[in-house]
């Protein structure tokens, strides 16, 4: 007789697969910014055209993630977390391989959009699957491992990008296809399986808008992640083009290197926040600590690293560490809602935050023309942090919350 797995048995295979999947996910997400200049030069672009087209392609990728977040989130609640996990990995792996052979900018944009759709599904499916499969007292460790290891994909992208942009995209696609072989030994969430016998609606995105309380709870889940992508999308991604000269380091700063140090810090931050959350038995306290840390490090970045590239790169790493509550952010979103809508929330929330980088960046750039780069950073960053603090205050503590319930 087969022994049934108990809820307290840690699903090591699921954690490993989700961690490797997020590693490849972050690799591809960051890789575009690493190889952007070389790839666009190879396609015949020069000068300001590289900057303009690069931003356009990045926006196409983020638009794909917004669309993909909706698609994969709903599918995760309708057909299962495992199918979405591997479906998303397959899609962005194929897109990565195709990206090595794009003949022009139009096809580059199409492939980045498709890649964005694929990239949108992996994290939400992985976090949902692991959260529902682990003991409620220990699931924080599982999500911590996924995001901590996954963030290292950015470091790998930085090094692989040095071997050539086509080779880097092929490596990303190859890693994803190899990862699919690890599907053997994985199993679906028991909570989701129990839903299949019920007629309760699953994956209905509009359920999130049926009541004022549900809508605002969902909105708060999204807003606590805004500072992460203000830091990554503005302070890190625009470090070379906007901040280097203003801070007296024109020509001495590389965006790829800033991304490398930021994600190194992010990996450490996710590890620390995960352990702190388990130690303090609280998600909220740790997020508040990291939001305060982020605010302090933003000031260091803007005022403490002038004319000092080494200190500037250090501040990039500290900024990454300050955003290290990303694992907790996604876990909190997962723990706020019932099983029949959990995948939808867990997948769409981080992708809406990622998508928010587009309006955040546009607002910052428009303000910078009148207010200057430093003042605009303080205003936009300050608003993001205040919204996150307020949202975290409004949400209920979810540490060790029982997740086997339905949203009606």
Rosetta blueprint (number, residue, H / E / L):
1 X L
2 X L
3 X L
4 X L
5 X L
6 X L
7 X L
8 X L
9 X L
10 X L
11 X L
12 X H
13 X H
14 X H
15 X H
16 X H
17 X H
18 X H
19 X H
20 X H
21 X H
22 X H
23 X H
24 X H
25 X H
26 X H
27 X H
28 X H
29 X H
30 X H
31 X H
32 X H
33 X H
34 X H
35 X H
36 X H
37 X H
38 X H
39 X H
40 X H
41 X H
42 X H
43 X L
44 X L
45 X L
46 X L
47 X L
48 X H
49 X H
50 X H
51 X H
52 X H
53 X H
54 X H
55 X H
56 X H
57 X H
58 X H
59 X H
60 X H
61 X H
62 X H
63 X H
64 X H
65 X H
66 X H
67 X H
68 X H
69 X H
70 X H
71 X H
72 X H
73 X H
74 X H
75 X H
76 X H
77 X H
78 X H
79 X L
80 X L
81 X H
82 X H
83 X H
84 X H
85 X H
86 X H
87 X H
88 X H
89 X H
90 X H
91 X H
92 X H
93 X H
94 X H
95 X H
96 X H
97 X H
98 X H
99 X H
100 X L
101 X L
102 X L
103 X L
104 X L
105 X H
106 X H
107 X H
108 X H
109 X H
110 X H
111 X H
112 X H
113 X H
114 X H
115 X H
116 X H
117 X H
118 X H
119 X H
120 X H
121 X H
122 X H
123 X H
124 X H
125 X H
126 X H
127 X H
128 X H
129 X H
130 X H
131 X H
132 X H
133 X H
134 X L
135 X L
136 X L
137 X L
138 X L
139 X H
140 X H
141 X H
142 X H
143 X H
144 X H
145 X H
146 X H
147 X H
148 X H
149 X H
150 X H
151 X H
152 X H
153 X H
154 X H
155 X H
156 X H
157 X H
158 X H
159 X H
160 X H
161 X H
162 X H
163 X H
164 X L
165 X H
166 X H
167 X H
168 X H
169 X H
170 X H
171 X H
172 X H
173 X H
174 X H
175 X H
176 X H
177 X H
178 X H
179 X H
180 X H
181 X H
182 X H
183 X H
184 X L
185 X L
186 X L
187 X L
188 X L
189 X L
190 X H
191 X H
192 X H
193 X H
194 X H
195 X H
196 X L
197 X L
198 X L
199 X L
200 X L
201 X L
202 X L
203 X L
204 X L
205 X H
206 X H
207 X H
208 X H
209 X H
210 X L
211 X L
212 X H
213 X H
214 X H
215 X H
216 X H
217 X H
218 X H
219 X H
220 X H
221 X H
222 X H
223 X H
224 X L
225 X L
226 X H
227 X H
228 X H
229 X H
230 X H
231 X H
232 X H
233 X H
234 X H
235 X H
236 X H
237 X L
238 X L
239 X H
240 X H
241 X H
242 X H
243 X H
244 X H
245 X H
246 X H
247 X L
248 X L
249 X L
250 X L
251 X L
252 X L
253 X L
254 X L
255 X H
256 X H
257 X H
258 X H
259 X H
260 X H
261 X H
262 X H
263 X H
264 X H
265 X H
266 X H
267 X H
268 X H
269 X H
270 X H
271 X H
272 X H
273 X H
274 X H
275 X H
276 X H
277 X H
278 X H
279 X H
280 X H
281 X L
282 X L
283 X L
284 X H
285 X H
286 X H
287 X H
288 X H
289 X H
290 X H
291 X H
292 X H
293 X H
294 X H
295 X H
296 X H
297 X H
298 X H
299 X H
300 X H
301 X H
302 X H
303 X H
304 X L
305 X L
306 X L
307 X L
308 X L
309 X H
310 X H
311 X H
312 X H
313 X H
314 X H
315 X H
316 X H
317 X H
318 X H
319 X H
320 X H
321 X H
322 X H
323 X L
324 X L
325 X L
326 X H
327 X H
328 X H
329 X H
330 X H
331 X H
332 X H
333 X H
334 X H
335 X H
336 X L
337 X L
338 X L
339 X H
340 X H
341 X H
342 X H
343 X H
344 X H
345 X H
346 X H
347 X H
348 X H
349 X H
350 X H
351 X H
352 X H
353 X H
354 X H
355 X H
356 X H
357 X H
358 X H
359 X H
360 X H
361 X H
362 X H
363 X H
364 X H
365 X H
366 X H
367 X H
368 X H
369 X H
370 X H
371 X H
372 X L
373 X H
374 X H
375 X H
376 X H
377 X H
378 X H
379 X H
380 X H
381 X H
382 X H
383 X H
384 X H
385 X H
386 X H
387 X H
388 X H
389 X H
390 X H
391 X H
392 X H
393 X H
394 X H
395 X L
396 X L
397 X L
398 X L
399 X L
400 X L
401 X L
402 X L
403 X L
404 X L
405 X L
406 X L
407 X L
408 X L
